[in-house]
Amino acid sequence: AMESVPLFMTAAPESVDDNPTLQALQALLYEGSPDEVAENFKNQGNEAFKERRWKDAYHYYSQGIAQKPDCKLLSVLYNNRAAVCLQEGSAVT
């Protein structure tokens, strides 16, 4: 039973559809203006980059780009994603 509580999960579930708490947490990722949401994804990407989790970093930067933030933040996200590709040695998908 404790495994269904996000604080005590040891692995991410395949789907959040049957867990209202996870649905609420996931909705928070997209709360705010496009710039705020993109900034959040950039920060998560930066953390993943520091931890050398290249695929995660690439994914977070891509999510930020998808929010269509202002030009300055968009250029940072593209540059950060390119840095991931350079570290990885090829395009990450």
VENPEFEN-V149707 format. One record per residue. N is the residue number from 0. RES is the residue in three letters. PHI is phi in whole degrees, 0 to 359 (NA if undefined). Layout:
BEGIN
n=N res=RES phi=PHI
n=N res=RES phi=PHI
END
This chain:
BEGIN
n=0 res=ALA phi=NA
n=1 res=MET phi=292
n=2 res=GLU phi=295
n=3 res=SER phi=274
n=4 res=VAL phi=271
n=5 res=PRO phi=309
n=6 res=LEU phi=297
n=7 res=PHE phi=253
n=8 res=MET phi=290
n=9 res=THR phi=260
n=10 res=ALA phi=211
n=11 res=ALA phi=284
n=12 res=PRO phi=286
n=13 res=GLU phi=294
n=14 res=SER phi=224
n=15 res=VAL phi=260
n=16 res=ASP phi=301
n=17 res=ASP phi=263
n=18 res=ASN phi=232
n=19 res=PRO phi=299
n=20 res=THR phi=294
n=21 res=LEU phi=293
n=22 res=GLN phi=297
n=23 res=ALA phi=294
n=24 res=LEU phi=296
n=25 res=GLN phi=293
n=26 res=ALA phi=296
n=27 res=LEU phi=296
n=28 res=LEU phi=300
n=29 res=TYR phi=250
n=30 res=GLU phi=269
n=31 res=GLY phi=120
n=32 res=SER phi=288
n=33 res=PRO phi=305
n=34 res=ASP phi=294
n=35 res=GLU phi=293
n=36 res=VAL phi=294
n=37 res=ALA phi=297
n=38 res=GLU phi=298
n=39 res=ASN phi=298
n=40 res=PHE phi=294
n=41 res=LYS phi=299
n=42 res=ASN phi=297
n=43 res=GLN phi=295
n=44 res=GLY phi=297
n=45 res=ASN phi=297
n=46 res=GLU phi=296
n=47 res=ALA phi=296
n=48 res=PHE phi=298
n=49 res=LYS phi=300
n=50 res=GLU phi=271
n=51 res=ARG phi=61
n=52 res=ARG phi=264
n=53 res=TRP phi=299
n=54 res=LYS phi=295
n=55 res=ASP phi=296
n=56 res=ALA phi=300
n=57 res=TYR phi=302
n=58 res=HIS phi=298
n=59 res=TYR phi=297
n=60 res=TYR phi=297
n=61 res=SER phi=296
n=62 res=GLN phi=297
n=63 res=GLY phi=296
n=64 res=ILE phi=299
n=65 res=ALA phi=297
n=66 res=GLN phi=282
n=67 res=LYS phi=55
n=68 res=PRO phi=286
n=69 res=ASP phi=299
n=70 res=CYS phi=302
n=71 res=LYS phi=296
n=72 res=LEU phi=293
n=73 res=LEU phi=299
n=74 res=SER phi=294
n=75 res=VAL phi=296
n=76 res=LEU phi=298
n=77 res=TYR phi=296
n=78 res=ASN phi=296
n=79 res=ASN phi=296
n=80 res=ARG phi=294
n=81 res=ALA phi=296
n=82 res=ALA phi=298
n=83 res=VAL phi=299
n=84 res=CYS phi=298
n=85 res=LEU phi=295
n=86 res=GLN phi=293
n=87 res=GLU phi=285
n=88 res=GLY phi=95
n=89 res=SER phi=197
n=90 res=ALA phi=295
n=91 res=VAL phi=259
n=92 res=THR phi=232
END
